[in-house]
Amino acid sequence: MKRKGDRLALVFFLSPALFLYGLFVLYPSIQALWMSMYQWRGLGEKTWIGFGNYERMMSDAIFINAMKITGKYILFQVPLVLIISIGLALTIANLLKSRWLNTYRATVFFPYILPGVAIAMLWATIFNPVSGMLNGLLNAIGLEQYTTEWLGRTETAFGSVVFVNVWSMVGFYTVLILAAILNIPEELTEAAEIDGAGKWQKSFYIILPLLKDVLQVVIVFTLINTLKIFEMPQLLTSGGPNRSTEPISLYIYEQAFQNFNFGYASALGVIFLILIFIASMLTLRLTRGEKV
Amino acid sequence: MKKVGMLFASILLLAGCNAPWASDSSGETGTENKDDQVTIEVMMFEGGFGSEWVKSSADAYMEQNENVSVEVIASPDIHQQLQTRFLSNDVPDLMVPGPSFDIMGVINDGKILGLDDYLEEDSYSGEEKWLDTFEQGQFNLKRDGKTLGIPTVFSSGYVWWYNEALFEENGWETPETWQDLYVLKDQAAEKEIPLFAVPGMHPGYYFNGIFIPLVERIGGKQAVLDAFNLKEGAWTSEAFAEAARESQKMVEEGLFLEGTFGLSHTEAQTLFFQNQALFATAGTWLEGEMSDIIPEDFKLRAMNQPIWEGSDAEFLAPVSTGWGGAWYVTEDSENKEETVQFLKFLSSSEEVKKMVESRGLASVVKNTEDAISSDALKSALTVMQEAEGSYAPTAINDSYPEMTNNMINIYQSLMLNEITPEEFTQRAEEFAAQVRDDSSIQKMEFSW
């Protein structure tokens, strides 16, 4: 009887969250799946076309390009965020553990608390090819041959967007890793010191292996956030020049709200959902390994 | 049982009172019966042109017509509200949907009222036909011969803006031919000023302000019409090929401000107003949009694109299609007659004059030119008046948005020298063929 009562309580307490989840996540997802079978402008009559939208996707060069660009973002952004966050966290922990820790921690975390629009405006101003700080600096130090239209040229736009994304993301992950480092029992590092390990030896042979769990979390989050990347390409380059910075999410937005192809956008959304699901499953599977 | 019977009779009676046929039986409609209170709901896009003039006209109308209440909802994001309203079949009576709303979608769906019969009626003042109160140059919001939208604000297409004071000061002439541009370029180079500041982040500004006008100047109206009407081979025609070659040449010859392809539209326009470039391409909204930063001694003037030497193409002026900025009465409005009556009032020269005076706008309503105080706007109107006719470089935006986006993207690649002019025209033709061959896309027949 007690078990039944527990179950009822469980259902009772979970039901509000389940209801909201169903209403705002499950229902729209199922609706999107249903809508992906139609040709629909977002208004008026829907025409059933079965898997027509999915067939179109296979030969849509722009969709294939958006997939590649998303892959490129993952390829560059995930390792960069990971490496820079670890590097910063280790540096702060090693060099400034006593006096300036909080100052550096707050400074590194600062970009993360800025709104995306503010970050985009800030960097768009810096990248401004005519009056921006970056070209001004390059000119001032005699490197004028490197000045360019950072967000307007295919060669530099992608790198610029990745840079801004990484800049805005590393603060959070650095603090996360730093917290994990500070939680490592001091006896372990002291023992290593007694055995003659230097600062970097301690970092590589003692601290890093103990960070496995938190690093897995960092990878999962960075991967999923990079897959969903939308804000910076939209605000900095609108996906251009010539779609060289346009990830899938931006292409979905373009199809739905600029081209008024809501059916096709829904089909793209379904594929996008599956991709995120696979990425989440893969990373969750990886993180299920034994603890150190 | 008796009570149940009485209740049933009462319900029938009440239902009868509310039923649509109830007023018909008395022979009175909402307009005729002055005791009936009518509410007209207006939803409008609020951009650079504002909405105060509509609210003020609504107040004036309500004073004159006590049985009518006009509710105006204005927002820059009105398209989002409109979409949900149309989806739930709860449409406003009158609307200006703005540039982000799928107006073609609702037109295809038969949700917009045809206005031709009303346009044949008397205008609000009763002095002439309502249709005759409009300048006809921009009065072309028709689908299958049916007039659907009423434009009130005059909006030119992408013309070229320049600082007349700067030209006078240096003794420069505005270019009459495209080839003159290169002479002007050399003259301005002495002052280290390039010709164009364009927003590379939004290539539509120069696709519509340089490329399509260039095609028109080289191949004439028909070349543009053939392309917009998706005629096979039109996008690879000589006019398009030449315009593509010329576009790339303009970049190579340094006609554009260095760094311009990395700028947003406000950044490019700001540099133009700082005299760091001679021309900016934009519509008549430019002055209102940048009013905060225009220097006092800046004489903002509009000019038509120069002619192409050796071509006998018509000298036309670009106009905005204006689909998003026009007034529409919805087919499902329950107060069509009253709404049209209010629209007649709103588009009467007396009311429009107030708008022209207060907002510094120009209008397509006749006899309102005198109220224009802006010299910049007057010069844009002069561009229209001095041309041999008009054409709409942005006409495909509403009808084939996906194709237009794709065209603009590859035009940007052309300007960045990433593709050759031949590749550009070839790809443009492929995009046009995709639309041509897709039977699910409703085709539009353009004619100017």
Interface residues (C-beta under 8 A of the other chain):
Chain A: Q39 R41 G42 L43 G44 E45 T47 I62 A124 F127 N128 P129 V130 N135 T148 E149 W150 L151 G152 R153 T154 T237 S238 G240 P241 N242 R243 E254 Q255 F257 Q258 N259 F260 N261
Chain B: Q83 F86 L87 S100 D102 M104 G105 V106 N108 D109 K111 G200 M201 H202 P203 L257 E258 G259 T260 F261 G262 L263 S264 E267 L271 Q276 P401 E402 N405 N406 N409 I410 Q412 S413 L416 E418 S440
